[in-house]
């Protein structure tokens, strides 16, 4: 694309490297930014530029934070008897949004994937074991495994269940079944099988 | 969302104001940026921050450029007999990509929309008339109108056709019809009607 501005071209190219953003969306975003008030664009640029300086990883739960330990780990109102293990920081946001969970978290940083060469030593598994053994965490009674419902998540769930069962009273996993608001007719076989298997008394 | 980093939260909020980016995509983008090499993120921030300083509008065709006049207007190899009128700078990129058009452009900056209070004086219509009257542009033989195929685009096309017809030999519009690669069965009635109306001899 010879005939446009190199500055614009560079921005489009950099935006289109981001996930979910193709060349066309990148073009649209860049042209949109061009028309916005100068201070809004500067604020976005600063937000992006200072993100990594300000954000770090909690030394206890490995979640994203600006303070260490993170606000969840230091909050005395949270239930210290339960730790919910998730794959990514995003999963913490998603679970927090439900307002259903008042315990602590542990972010693994991924899931076991032999094909991609990701083993337990690449995840925060050792850190989780250390939390369970540490003095102030001996109160942990339950570990909830909330992995993504795919092959890697399943492998991680089974691995952790085996590893953690001797150390805590209960190791549980979140329910798999028909999503709320969907249609039974369109549920896939695997989901429906899990839903039947996990049926509860009404 | 109390429990995440304010820097991250601010970035997510600012990203989600962009077109086509909702809250979930903004979260995903922010968390992606967090994991990228520091220099890549800094480069993106700089690209966004310096965009408006570097990019301006061509004083002849109103297209986006860093040099004034823009590279298309100053290119002696372009055909000065034809001007293609488009709504937005993005349309120039799209037409340039086809490599089919070797004339000049004129970017209106929008389309006529009485409902939104956009009249001819809000678009670069006066500038287009001045181009046609200027000495070095008297060579213009054809104006191609390439507006978006919607109500506003149609109104703009009819308005400009009436205004420009006395000034140039030919005022044309780009063809409306069945898009290449699509299925006749799924074409809407209006498109199909235009396609029949605009039929050509094989």
Interface residues (C-beta under 8 A of the other chain):
Chain A: X1 X2 X3 X4 X5 X6 X7 X8 X10 X11 X14 X15 X18 X19 X20 X21 X25 X27 X28 X29 X30 X31 X32 X33 X34 X38 X40 X41 X42 X43 X44 X45 X46 X47 X48 X49 X50 X51 X52 X54 X55 X64 X65 X66 X70 X71 X72 X88 X89 X90 X92 X93 X96 X97
Chain B: X1 X2 X3 X4 X5 X6 X7 X8 X10 X11 X14 X15 X18 X19 X20 X21 X25 X27 X28 X29 X30 X31 X32 X33 X34 X38 X40 X41 X42 X43 X44 X45 X46 X47 X48 X49 X50 X51 X52 X54 X55 X64 X65 X66 X70 X71 X72 X88 X89 X90 X92 X93 X96 X97
